[in-house]
């Protein structure tokens, strides 16, 4: 466990660590720093040890059982996945709000390139987070006024990269505690993975790595720990997610091709807009057809529906950060023979490389397309 830092250093590291969910800022934005630190401190103060919550007689039985599940999943993360054995996710906080933070992402109207915010300790991040939704919306409006396409969305959890372990670590939150078992453990493993490796200035690398850990880890959990009902529910959810991921990946590639033509062929803005509009119309039509084949409740589809309704360049660019390099990391895990520590050592070695070389190594790990 890290010893307490001097107060000012603690504040700086708190803000810096929040960058993983977009809580980063330019150096002069004191007001932004303050909302980040204040919001996180309030969250930490709301957290109490899980054992104390379980011992209470005024909580619903479903919450008590889920907290016990969280304890088992936390132990599994350490013993089976080699994830950090520290203070994180051993406390629980009821936030009484739908999200931990609200992220803002933005991109130009003619590129899938995320707008970034930079901070000296963590580098440049492709998203920015706020503890108040109104503040996030205000930042989104400011960016939209500059001509950028913007999305604001709630985030159920974030990682402080282990920097605040001495303060109690990252707690479990009411924003995701009731998720279906498979989805719950996925998120837990994802956030813990951020404490293993972090590459400065490389959101794509960091999020894809954590997503690979969550996928591989949750698959092992479901195979060895979950009930048949939990496995069945997760399989149905994963089928929806896989189909949606394939659709968005194809649309992202189509949009990238359109935007590349702007430079290669000198497309004027009117022609580019027409092609982009057609691509988005086709995307929404394809989603409607995909959705019609899903067996799911309206609540299970609501997140997909909202995403599709608001989809723009910022949405597609942000999503790429979470899955672009995942197949490469899965291949690296296979090369390590499924040994988690060997895998993490290989990822750390990649993180130490200059970004262009790091991405080239990952590109070489991607599965080759099947021959026609």
C-alpha positions in Angstrom: 0.0 0.0 0.0 1.3 3.4 -0.9 2.0 5.8 2.0 0.0 9.0 2.3 1.2 11.8 0.0 1.6 15.4 1.1 -1.8 17.1 0.6 -1.1 19.1 -2.6 0.5 16.0 -4.2 -2.6 14.0 -3.2 -4.9 16.5 -4.9 -2.8 16.4 -8.1 -2.7 12.6 -8.2 -6.4 12.4 -7.5 -7.1 14.7 -10.5 -4.6 12.9 -12.7 -5.9 9.4 -11.8 -9.4 10.5 -12.7 -8.1 11.1 -16.2 -8.8 7.5 -17.1 -12.5 8.4 -17.3 -11.9 11.7 -18.9 -11.3 13.6 -15.7 -8.3 15.4 -17.1 -7.9 19.1 -17.8 -5.6 21.7 -19.1 -3.2 23.1 -16.6 -5.0 26.3 -15.8 -8.5 25.0 -15.2 -8.6 25.3 -11.4 -12.4 25.0 -11.4 -12.3 21.8 -13.2 -9.6 20.4 -10.9 -11.7 21.3 -7.9 -14.9 19.6 -9.2 -12.8 16.5 -9.9 -11.2 16.3 -6.4 -14.4 17.3 -4.6 -16.5 14.8 -6.5 -14.1 11.9 -5.8 -13.7 12.8 -2.2 -17.4 12.7 -1.7 -17.6 9.4 -3.5 -14.9 8.0 -1.2 -16.6 9.3 1.9 -19.8 7.5 0.9 -18.0 4.1 0.8 -18.0 1.6 3.7 -16.5 -1.9 4.0 -18.5 -4.6 2.3 -18.6 -6.6 5.5 -20.3 -3.8 7.3 -22.9 -3.5 4.5 -23.6 -7.2 4.6 -24.0 -7.1 8.4 -26.7 -4.4 8.2 -30.3 -5.4 8.6 -31.8 -2.5 6.6 -30.6 -3.5 3.1 -32.5 -5.6 0.6 -31.5 -9.3 0.4 -30.7 -8.9 -3.2 -28.0 -6.3 -2.4 -26.6 -8.5 0.4 -26.3 -11.4 -2.1 -24.7 -9.2 -4.7 -22.1 -7.9 -2.2 -21.2 -11.4 -1.4 -20.9 -12.2 -5.1 -18.6 -9.2 -5.4 -16.4 -10.5 -2.6 -16.1 -13.8 -4.5 -15.4 -12.1 -7.8 -12.8 -9.9 -6.1 -11.0 -12.9 -4.7 -11.2 -14.6 -8.1 -9.7 -11.6 -9.8 -6.6 -12.0 -7.6 -6.2 -15.8 -7.6 -7.3 -16.6 -11.1 -6.5 -13.5 -13.2 -3.5 -12.1 -11.3 -5.2 -8.7 -10.9 -4.1 -6.4 -8.0 -4.7 -7.6 -4.5 -5.3 -4.2 -2.9 -8.0 -2.1 -1.3 -10.1 -1.5 -4.4 -13.6 -2.9 -4.6 -13.7 -4.0 -1.0 -16.0 -1.2 0.0 -19.4 -0.1 -1.4 -21.0 3.3 -1.9 -24.6 4.1 -2.6 -24.3 7.2 -4.9 -28.1 7.8 -5.3 -27.5 8.8 -8.9 -27.4 6.9 -12.2 -23.7 7.4 -13.1 -20.4 7.8 -11.3 -19.3 10.5 -13.7 -20.5 11.9 -17.1 -18.0 11.8 -20.0 -17.7 14.3 -22.8 -16.3 13.1 -26.1 -16.0 15.2 -29.3 -14.7 14.8 -32.9 -14.6 16.8 -36.1 -17.5 16.5 -38.5 -15.2 15.0 -41.1 -12.9 12.7 -39.1 -13.0 9.9 -36.5 -10.4 11.6 -34.4 -11.2 12.4 -30.8 -10.6 15.8 -29.4 -8.2 15.5 -26.5 -7.5 17.1 -23.1 -4.0 17.0 -21.7 -2.6 16.7 -18.2 1.2 16.6 -17.3 1.1 13.3 -15.4 -1.3 11.2 -17.4 -0.8 12.7 -20.9 -3.6 13.5 -23.4 -6.9 11.8 -23.0 -9.7 11.5 -25.6 -12.5 12.2 -23.1 -13.3 14.4 -20.1 -15.4 13.6 -17.1 -17.6 15.5 -14.7 -19.3 14.6 -11.5 -22.3 16.7 -12.4 -24.2 16.0 -15.6 -25.1 19.7 -16.1 -21.3 20.5 -16.1 -20.7 17.8 -18.7 -23.6 19.1 -20.9 -22.2 22.6 -20.6 -18.8 21.4 -21.8 -20.5 19.6 -24.7 -22.4 22.7 -25.7 -19.1 24.7 -25.7 -17.5 22.1 -28.0 -20.5 21.9 -30.3 -20.3 25.7 -30.7 -16.8 25.2 -32.1 -18.2 22.9 -34.8 -17.4 19.6 -33.2 -19.7 16.6 -33.0 -20.3 15.8 -29.3 -21.6 13.0 -27.1 -22.2 13.1 -23.4 -22.8 9.8 -21.6 -22.9 8.4 -18.1 -20.1 6.2 -16.8 -20.9 3.6 -14.1 -17.3 3.4 -12.7 -13.8 4.6 -13.2 -10.3 3.7 -12.1 -7.9 5.8 -10.1 -5.1 3.5 -11.4 -4.2 2.4 -7.9 -2.8 5.8 -6.9 -5.4 6.2 -4.1 -5.2 2.7 -2.7 -4.0 4.1 0.6 -7.3 6.1 0.8 -9.3 2.9 0.4 -9.0 2.3 -3.3 -11.9 2.4 -5.8 -15.2 1.3 -4.3 -18.0 -0.8 -5.7 -20.8 1.6 -6.7 -24.6 1.5 -6.8 -24.4 2.5 -10.4 -23.5 -1.0 -11.5 -24.0 -3.3 -8.4 -27.3 -4.6 -9.7 -26.1 -5.5 -13.2 -26.5 -9.1 -14.4 -23.7 -11.3 -13.0 -21.7 -11.6 -16.2 -21.9 -7.8 -16.9 -21.0 -7.0 -13.3 -17.8 -9.2 -13.2 -16.8 -7.8 -16.7 -16.8 -4.3 -15.3 -15.0 -5.3 -12.2 -12.2 -7.0 -14.1 -12.0 -4.1 -16.6 -11.4 -1.5 -13.9 -8.9 -3.6 -12.1 -7.0 -4.1 -15.3 -6.4 -0.4 -15.5 -4.3 -0.7 -12.3 -2.0 -3.2 -14.0 -0.8 -1.2 -17.0 -1.3 2.3 -18.1 0.4 3.9 -21.2 0.6 7.6 -21.3 -1.2 9.4 -24.2 -2.7 6.2 -25.5 -6.4 5.8 -24.7 -6.8 3.2 -27.4 -4.1 1.0 -25.9 -5.4 1.4 -22.3 -9.0 0.7 -23.0 -8.5 -2.1 -25.4 -6.2 -3.9 -22.9 -8.8 -3.6 -20.1 -11.5 -4.8 -22.5 -9.4 -7.8 -23.4 -8.9 -8.6 -19.7 -12.6 -8.2 -19.0 -13.6 -10.6 -21.9 -11.0 -13.3 -21.1 -11.6 -13.0 -17.3 -15.4 -13.0 -17.5 -15.3 -16.1 -19.8 -13.3 -17.9 -17.2 -15.6 -16.8 -14.4 -18.7 -17.8 -16.2 -17.2 -21.2 -17.1 -16.2 -22.1 -13.5 -18.2 -20.0 -11.1 -21.5 -18.9 -12.5 -24.9 -20.6 -12.4 -26.4 -22.0 -15.7 -28.9 -19.2 -15.6 -26.2 -16.5 -15.4 -24.3 -18.2 -18.2 -27.4 -18.3 -20.3 -28.2 -14.6 -19.7 -24.7 -13.6 -20.5 -24.7 -15.6 -23.7 -27.8 -13.8 -24.9 -26.3 -10.4 -24.0 -23.0 -11.3 -25.7 -24.8 -12.2 -28.9 -26.4 -8.8 -29.0 -23.2 -7.1 -28.1 -21.2 -9.1 -30.8 -23.7 -8.3 -33.5 -23.8 -4.6 -32.6 -20.1 -4.4 -32.4 -19.7 -5.9 -35.9 -22.3 -3.4 -37.3 -20.6 -0.4 -35.7 -17.1 -1.6 -36.7 -18.3 -1.9 -40.3 -19.9 1.6 -40.2 -16.8 3.0 -38.6 -14.7 1.6 -41.5 -17.1 3.0 -44.0 -17.0 6.5 -42.5 -13.2 6.4 -42.3 -13.1 5.5 -46.0 -15.3 8.5 -46.8 -13.2 10.9 -44.7 -10.0 9.6 -46.3 -11.5 10.5 -49.7 -11.7 14.1 -48.7 -7.9 14.3 -48.8 -7.2 11.8 -51.5 -9.9 13.0 -54.0 -10.5 16.5 -52.8 -14.2 15.9 -52.0 -16.1 19.1 -51.3 -18.1 19.4 -48.1 -21.4 18.9 -49.9 -20.3 15.6 -51.5 -18.8 14.4 -48.2 -21.9 15.3 -46.3 -24.1 13.3 -48.7 -21.9 10.2 -48.4 -21.8 10.5 -44.7 -25.6 10.9 -44.4 -26.1 7.9 -46.5 -23.7 5.8 -44.4 -25.6 6.9 -41.2 -29.0 6.1 -42.7 -27.8 2.7 -43.7 -26.3 2.1 -40.2 -29.7 2.9 -38.6 -31.6 0.8 -41.0 -29.2 -2.1 -40.4 -29.6 -1.7 -36.7 -33.4 -1.8 -36.9 -33.1 -5.1 -38.8 -30.6 -6.5 -36.3 -32.7 -5.4 -33.3 -35.8 -7.0 -34.8 -34.1 -10.4 -34.4 -33.1 -9.9 -30.7 -35.1 -11.5 -27.9 -34.8 -8.9 -25.3 -36.8 -6.7 -23.0 -37.1 -2.9 -23.7 -34.8 -2.2 -20.8 -32.1 -4.4 -22.3 -32.4 -2.6 -25.6 -32.6 0.9 -24.2 -28.9 1.5 -24.2 -28.5 0.4 -27.8 -31.4 2.5 -28.9 -30.0 5.6 -27.3 -26.6 5.1 -28.7 -27.9 4.6 -32.3 -30.2 7.6 -32.0 -27.3 9.9 -31.0 -24.5 8.3 -33.0 -22.0 10.6 -34.6 -18.3 10.8 -35.2 -17.6 11.2 -31.5 -19.6 8.1 -30.7 -17.8 6.0 -33.2 -14.4 7.3 -32.4 -14.9 6.7 -28.6 -16.1 3.2 -29.2 -13.0 2.4 -31.2 -10.9 3.0 -28.1 -12.6 0.1 -26.4 -12.3 -2.6 -29.1 -9.7 -1.6 -31.7 -6.8 -3.6 -30.3 -8.7 -6.2 -28.3 -8.0 -9.1 -30.8 -4.3 -8.2 -30.6 -4.3 -8.4 -26.8 -6.2 -11.7 -26.9 -3.6 -13.1 -29.3 -0.9 -11.9 -27.0 -2.6 -13.7 -24.1 -2.7 -16.9 -26.2 1.0 -16.4 -27.0 1.7 -16.3 -23.2 0.0 -19.7 -22.9 -2.8 -18.2 -20.9 -0.4 -17.3 -18.1 -1.6 -14.0 -16.8 1.6 -12.7 -15.4 3.5 -13.5 -18.6 0.7 -11.7 -20.4 0.9 -8.6 -18.2 4.7 -8.5 -18.5 4.3 -8.5 -22.3 1.7 -5.7 -22.1 4.0 -3.7 -19.9 6.8 -4.1 -22.4 4.5 -2.8 -25.1 3.5 0.2 -22.9 7.2 1.1 -22.5 7.7 1.5 -26.3 7.1 4.7 -28.2 3.5 4.8 -29.4 4.2 4.2 -33.1 6.2 1.1 -32.4 3.7 -0.1 -29.8 0.9 0.2 -32.3 2.9 -1.5 -35.0 3.5 -4.5 -32.7 -0.2 -4.7 -31.9 -1.0 -4.5 -35.6 1.2 -7.5 -36.2 -0.8 -9.4 -33.6 -4.1 -8.9 -35.3 -5.7 -11.9 -36.9 -5.2 -11.9 -40.7 -8.5 -11.6 -42.7 -9.7 -14.9 -44.1 -8.8 -15.4 -47.8 -11.8 -14.9 -50.2 
